[in-house]
Amino acid sequence: MPRTAVVTDSSACIPSHLAGALGIVTVPLGLLIGDDVYPDGSLSSSELFRLADETKRPLRTTSPAPAQFLEAYRQAADAGAAQVLCLTLSASFSGTYESA
């Protein structure tokens, strides 16, 4: 039976230690704070709230670039996957589906 890898975006909220143990590749959404984009998970809660308070603008998310998903698929293939199951936010909610 071929090995199937799982690729998902960070909206799945799978802790990194669990994703690593299960071989799940996670592509981070972007957090748009003011004019800057931060990969999801790269800021502590206190940093996130501080930056949000400083910008006085609503926080938004951005979809990962298609190249980020391509890299995740390559990573899965390099690890021996014969096929990939990609789980993302619904196309109704986010452009992430289109990027994947």
C-alpha positions as CSV (number, residue, x, y, z in Angstrom):
1,M,0.0,0.0,0.0
2,P,1.5,3.4,-0.9
3,R,2.5,5.7,1.8
4,T,0.2,8.8,2.0
5,A,1.6,12.0,3.5
6,V,-0.7,14.7,5.0
7,V,-0.1,18.3,4.3
8,T,-2.2,20.9,6.0
9,D,-2.3,24.6,6.7
10,S,-1.8,26.0,10.2
11,S,-5.5,26.5,10.7
12,A,-5.6,22.9,11.7
13,C,-3.8,23.9,14.9
14,I,-1.8,20.7,15.2
15,P,1.0,21.2,17.7
16,S,4.4,21.0,16.0
17,H,5.6,18.1,18.2
18,L,2.5,16.1,17.2
19,A,2.8,17.0,13.5
20,G,6.4,16.0,13.6
21,A,5.7,12.7,15.3
22,L,2.9,11.9,12.8
23,G,4.8,13.1,9.7
24,I,2.3,15.9,9.0
25,V,3.7,18.8,7.0
26,T,2.2,22.1,8.1
27,V,2.2,25.2,5.9
28,P,1.7,28.4,8.0
29,L,-0.9,31.0,7.2
30,G,0.4,34.5,7.4
31,L,-0.7,37.0,10.1
32,L,-1.0,40.5,8.7
33,I,-0.3,43.0,11.4
34,G,-0.2,46.5,10.0
35,D,1.9,46.3,6.8
36,D,4.0,43.3,8.0
37,V,3.3,39.6,7.5
38,Y,4.4,37.0,10.1
39,P,4.2,33.3,9.7
40,D,1.5,31.8,12.0
41,G,3.3,30.4,15.1
42,S,6.3,32.7,14.8
43,L,5.1,35.2,17.4
44,S,4.4,34.6,21.1
45,S,0.9,35.6,22.4
46,S,2.5,38.6,24.1
47,E,4.3,39.7,20.9
48,L,1.1,39.3,18.9
49,F,-1.0,41.4,21.3
50,R,1.7,44.1,21.6
51,L,2.0,44.5,17.8
52,A,-1.8,44.5,17.4
53,D,-2.0,47.2,20.0
54,E,0.7,49.3,18.4
55,T,-0.8,49.2,14.9
56,K,-4.4,49.9,16.0
57,R,-5.5,48.1,12.9
58,P,-7.5,44.8,12.7
59,L,-5.4,41.6,12.4
60,R,-5.9,39.6,9.3
61,T,-4.7,36.3,7.9
62,T,-3.1,35.8,4.5
63,S,-3.0,32.6,2.5
64,P,0.3,30.9,2.0
65,A,1.9,31.3,-1.4
66,P,1.5,28.4,-3.8
67,A,5.3,27.9,-3.6
68,Q,5.0,27.1,0.1
69,F,2.6,24.3,-0.7
70,L,4.8,23.1,-3.5
71,E,7.7,22.9,-1.0
72,A,5.6,21.0,1.4
73,Y,4.6,18.5,-1.3
74,R,8.3,18.1,-2.2
75,Q,9.2,17.6,1.4
76,A,6.5,14.8,1.6
77,A,7.8,13.2,-1.6
78,D,11.4,13.3,-0.3
79,A,10.3,11.6,2.8
80,G,9.0,8.7,0.7
81,A,5.3,9.6,0.2
82,A,3.7,8.2,-3.0
83,Q,0.7,10.4,-2.6
84,V,-0.4,13.4,-0.6
85,L,-3.6,14.3,1.1
86,C,-3.9,18.1,1.5
87,L,-6.3,19.5,4.0
88,T,-7.0,23.3,4.0
89,L,-9.6,25.8,5.0
90,S,-12.7,25.7,2.8
91,A,-12.5,27.8,-0.4
92,S,-15.6,29.6,1.0
93,F,-13.5,31.0,3.9
94,S,-10.0,31.5,2.5
95,G,-7.8,31.7,-0.6
96,T,-5.7,29.0,1.0
97,Y,-7.5,26.3,-1.0
98,E,-6.6,28.0,-4.3
99,S,-2.9,28.3,-3.2
100,A,-2.7,24.6,-2.4
